């Protein structure tokens, strides 16, 4: 599916090396992602004069910077652990802005190829996890407790598979795509959906149902191969039903779902704790990265007989990205965070409007709905904290919004 291209220009080599390192390595571990982003930053700051930006991208940059500046101010003024808070703010920059820039500076003719390379790497990771799930190899990091984990948590792997599923859907519905390529993508979609079910992440199942339904309706309304859109949904449902039928572990996860499920109870109690923190610190929160150190609130939850799983000094987030950001950064930080989210969608919409019809536009549509899926999933988790999922989705956003800037030719 990857076409032969012309030899890269000399100025492209550092970008291509960094992007190769990111796309191949990031599904297996975030260290390669950090290294790639560092190299990408060097390229970006040494080539500033060669870029021209759309207003939507400038707006996104401004919200990124404003969020980080607010976090730094809070680290010194609000936080009880300033060093940890600064590290948390830098982590957000490393997981959002830096991968975005790496994708943003990638030349247009290389985007589809590296995204497909990343999807191949995720596919290999999922296949390796499936072998462990079936008991063919013993690797707890790939699969344990009846869940696919893929070197991450089962929730993070599920989110990566959902992102791939959206990219596949968008690719399938591209006009003019050959029958062979369409068939390959349909098979990939079947595999991603099958493995997504085996992760056992009910939150991502919910996010997938919402976002896939939205993407399907959008593509049908837009007239993008409507029959294939329906076929894709049917194929996905077949994969889901097959996984449920074959594996009792999946049925057990479904049967456990309810008001007495420990996962639901912990999330409900953590939401209660978040609301109490926000009530006490509405404007500025308790400071970046301070949730593990909020001892008085963990003690309060104990007094109220509301267990929050692992608790003081061990729990790193509140299992809801929106409540988590508000609890740590206050409503000011929440508004800046939502400014980033809204700016992402505006920039992606601008990119879709300026992109040529075909796989480039399909990529943008896929990223839009993948971002929706991650956003819905973050109602029950904190996927955008990163590094898994957050780095990948912002890298893809950078690649997709790259169509609203250009490199000046010398």
Secondary structure, 3 states (H helix, E strand, C coil): CCCCCCCCCHHHHHHHHHHHHHHHHCCCCHHHHHHHHHHHHHHHHCCHHHEECCHHHHHHHHHHHHHHHHHHHHHHHCCCCHHHHHHHHHHHHHHCHHHHHHHHCCCHHHHHHHHHHHHHHHHHHHHHHHHHHCCCCCCCCCEECCEECCCCCHHHHHHHHHHHHHHHHHHHCCCCCCHHHHHHHHHHHHHHHHHHHHCCCHHHHHHHHHHHHHHHHHHHHCCCCHHHHHHHHHHHHHHHHHHHHHCHHHHHHHHHCCCCCHHHHHHHHHHHHHHHHHHHCCCCCCCCCCHHHCHHHHHHHHHCCCCCCCCCCCCCCCCCHHHHHHHHHHHHHHHHHHHHHHHHHHHHHHHHHHCCCCHHHHHHHHHHHHHHHHHHHCCCCCHHHCCCCHHHHHHHHHHHHHHHCEECCC
